[in-house]
């Protein structure tokens, strides 16, 4: 696993206790899988950029409270509603991971004279 619970604890400045550790471990596994899927064959657990994105996504997931769509501090406003899954890569994460994705390219196809049209 590229990131440990300790890596997350160091970044947020507190230790996880009891039921929090399994949740953090599950978030690490989920985020790692999403990042691996997003990056494809260029995924490397040891890449510092990938580790940083993985940690930041886990921390973001930990800070989101289910059912809260938005919060506001000035004049205290909280909006509740059904939300989509929190466990998805943020736009910032996808932008940071772009360099690890396979680049799209084109392939030029030519047809030779006398080619067998029955194969088309």
C-alpha positions in Angstrom: 0.0 0.0 0.0 1.6 3.3 -1.0 0.2 5.3 1.9 -0.3 4.3 5.5 -2.6 5.5 8.3 0.4 7.1 9.9 1.0 9.2 6.7 -2.5 10.6 7.1 -2.1 11.1 10.8 1.1 13.1 10.3 -0.6 15.3 7.7 -3.6 16.2 9.8 -1.7 16.4 13.1 -3.6 13.9 15.2 -3.7 10.1 15.8 -6.7 8.0 14.8 -8.3 5.9 17.5 -10.6 2.9 17.6 -13.1 2.7 14.7 -11.4 5.5 12.8 -8.4 3.4 11.7 -10.3 0.9 9.7 -12.2 3.7 8.0 -8.9 5.5 7.1 -7.5 2.2 5.8 -10.6 1.6 3.7 -10.4 5.2 2.3 -6.7 4.6 1.4 -7.5 1.4 -0.5 -10.5 3.1 -2.3 -8.5 6.2 -3.2 -5.6 4.1 -4.4 -7.9 2.0 -6.6 -9.5 5.1 -8.1 -6.1 6.7 -8.8 -4.8 3.4 -10.3 -7.9 3.2 -12.6 -7.5 6.9 -13.5 -3.8 6.7 -14.3 -3.9 3.3 -16.0 -0.6 1.7 -17.0 1.5 4.7 -15.8 0.4 4.3 -12.2 3.4 4.0 -9.8 2.8 3.7 -6.0 6.2 5.3 -5.4 5.6 8.5 -7.4 5.6 11.4 -4.9 2.9 13.2 -6.8 0.6 10.2 -6.6 1.3 9.7 -2.9 0.5 13.4 -2.3 -2.8 13.2 -4.2 -3.8 10.0 -2.4 -3.2 11.6 1.0 -5.1 14.7 0.1 -8.1 12.7 -1.2 -8.3 10.6 1.9 -8.1 13.7 4.1 -10.9 15.4 2.0 -13.1 12.3 2.3 -12.6 12.3 6.1 -13.7 15.9 6.3 -17.0 15.5 4.4 -20.0 14.7 6.5 -22.6 12.5 4.7 -25.9 14.3 3.9 -24.4 17.8 4.0 -24.5 19.4 0.6 -22.9 22.7 1.7 -21.9 24.7 4.7 -21.4 28.4 5.3 -19.6 29.9 8.3 -20.9 33.6 8.1 -24.5 33.6 9.3 -24.2 29.9 9.8 -25.9 28.1 7.0 -26.0 24.3 6.4 -27.8 22.6 3.5 -28.8 19.0 3.7 -29.7 16.8 0.8 -28.8 13.7 -1.0 -25.3 13.8 -2.3 -23.4 11.8 -4.8 -20.7 9.5 -3.5 -18.0 11.3 -1.7 -15.5 8.6 -2.8 -14.6 10.0 -6.1 -11.5 11.9 -7.3 -11.9 15.6 -7.0 -11.2 17.9 -10.0 -8.0 19.0 -8.3 -6.8 15.4 -7.9 -7.6 14.6 -11.6 -5.7 17.7 -12.7 -2.7 16.7 -10.6 -2.8 13.2 -11.9 -3.0 14.2 -15.5 0.7 13.8 -16.1 0.5 10.1 -15.0 -2.1 9.3 -17.5 -1.4 7.7 -20.9 -1.4 10.3 -23.7 -3.9 10.0 -26.5 -2.5 9.6 -30.0 -3.5 8.8 -33.5 -2.7 5.9 -35.8 -2.5 6.5 -39.5 -4.2 3.8 -41.6 -3.5 3.4 -45.3 -5.2 1.1 -47.8 -2.9 -0.6 -50.3 -4.0 -1.0 -53.9 -5.1 -4.5 -54.6 -6.2 -5.1 -51.0 -8.8 -7.8 -50.5 -12.1 -5.8 -50.1 -13.9 -9.0 -48.8 -12.1 -8.5 -45.4 -13.8 -5.1 -44.8 
